[in-house]
Amino acid sequence: MEVLLLNRKITDDEIFRIQVVKREDESANQGESIYEQLKREIRDELSDLRNIEDEELYEIIDREIVHKEHSFYIPLEEKNKYKKFSFDSFRRLDILQELLDSKDITEIMVNGKDDIFVEKCGKSHEMG
């Protein structure tokens, strides 16, 4: 069987792999998203390493993503997102980093992990 996808033929092996893809929402049924699983696995590996350089951390994150991909397909865009979010959670300010990097945001107000407000263009917005 051959299927044409984006002007490229896909083999039977690839079709099988596509059919058995587990999506993030399927993992959520098990109580943990792919990102949470990666973060936990990276944290476990880092517990043995104290002073690790950023480059080494990126290598560990990449290795864990590749390892995760042996179990199911992860699109490139999602891999890049997981890599950035994982690095931000270990080296930067986790969920706040994207807000800090934004040029439009002039103020960030944190009243709890689920209660974050930002001032953008002079107006306050809840990040929920």
Long-range contacts (C-beta under 8 A, 24 or more apart in sequence): 17-73, 18-73, 20-72, 21-72, 21-73, 22-71, 22-72, 24-78, 34-68, 34-74, 34-78, 34-82, 35-82, 35-85, 35-86, 37-68, 38-64, 38-65, 38-68, 38-82, 38-86, 39-86, 39-89, 41-67, 41-68, 42-86, 42-90, 43-90, 46-90, 54-87, 54-91, 57-87, 57-90, 57-91, 58-83, 58-87, 61-86, 61-87, 99-127
